[in-house]
Amino acid sequence: MKKSIAAFGLSLAATALPAFSESGIGWVSYPGGKGLGAGKHVVLLAGDEEYRSEEAMPMLAKLLSKHYGFQCTVLFSADPDGTINPNKSESLGKPEALDSADAIVTSLRFRKWPDDAMKHFDDAIQRGVSVVGIRTSTHSFQLPDTSAFKQYNKYGKTVLGEGWVNHWGRHKSEATRAIMEAAASKDPLLRGVTDVFVDSDVYEAYPAADSTILFRGQVLKGMKPTDEPAAYEKQRATDKEKQDINTPMMPIAWHREVKNTAGKTNKILCTTMGAATDLTNEGLRRMIVNGVLWGVGIEIPAKADVTVVGDYQPNRYEFNGYKKGLKAADFE
């Protein structure tokens, strides 16, 4: 008998979505419908071992499906029997779904996909599909030298605008208050985006020069939104020089447009925020939804609806902290 997702602490409202969502080994899909995104397909890639993307990506997919009419497909890392396993870095359920993607949302970390899966991803990038890259997506791939797509090991730096550098705030003990970049106050991607606080730490990051910075991350003394800013010196990984932890603050969200090797342009929104617990924050969800809309050329509303569909109580981020025994069908 198929287990109800409620058994895993992730219950859904009975009428949250139409009954014709479907799933298979390592994937779940939600139907498109009426709305701004009607006729568009968003593929969300859940593949990191720590930040509970296997919980966050279905939540975002249901939201985009119900409120905007996007068809949404979530691809997981899974064992051969279909059990979701974020540690299965070589796995990607139904990569052919990428062939019809109009936008991709990624929450990936050091994936080692085989060439047949990477070809679907590469084809999508070369078509000029827009990408919203979340948290560890700055270091999405760790492909072997034998891979025909090993250039994607630098995908964070060359496409998203930054790769993995270092933790900047203290991991699991110093949360992040997002401070809007003054020059970005009128940026459409920030319409309706306020009060962004996340319990993941700031990453050290130096986005590409052509990036438009949206937010910088203020490192806090603790894990509550009311905590004061931290104040101590830290050495930068890049040049070994010391600075005050918050002077200047590191960028934590930016966008850019990148011409790929096929001559097409990919619209990119990247944020180093994005643990599943971070996405309980309405402002962060709205920025990500704005990024999807912007990426497919839809006018961003003054305040996009980012109401969570059903209950969303994500697990705390940690390695091997995923719910054991879940299958994609549990997210239908």
Buried (B, 14 or more C-beta within 10 A) or exposed (E): EEEEBEEBEBBBEEEBBEEEBEBBBBBBBBBBBEBBBEEBBBBBBBBBBBBBBBBBBBBBBBBBBBBBBBBBBBBBBBBEEBBBBBEBBEBBBBBEBBEEBBBBBBBBBBBBBBEEBBBBBBBBBBBBBBBBBBBBBBBBBBBEEEBEBBEBBEBBBBBBBBBBBEBBBBEBEBBBBBBBBEEBEEBEBBBBBEEBBBBBBBBBBBBBEEBBBBBBBBBBBEBEBEBEBBEEEBEBEEEEEEEBBBEEBBBBBBBBEBEBEEEEEBBBBBBBBBBBBBBBBBBBBBBBBBBBBBBBEBEBBEEBBBEBBBBBEBBEBEEEEBBEEBBBBBBB
